[in-house]
Amino acid sequence: KVQLRERPVSAEEIGRSLDQLASGGRGLRIYRDGKPYGFWETATERLEAGDVIVEVIRCDTCEAD
């Protein structure tokens, strides 16, 4: 049970890499100034204010199929 979530970077995540999210989610992509960057790109090694994160998170409230 997982959920795909898009959200703004938090203050505590600024300066961290996409694989160090405070939410515990798995970062897949960021949007910076409207441009997408995948987890494999160097832009995701340091999150900046204004970044939008796309992550996969555990979903405890999702119903099983």
Summary of the structure (lengths in Angstrom):
residues: 65
radius of gyration: 12.0
end to end distance: 9.6
largest distance: 38.4
contacts: 156
relative contact order: 0.38
helix: 11%
strand: 38%
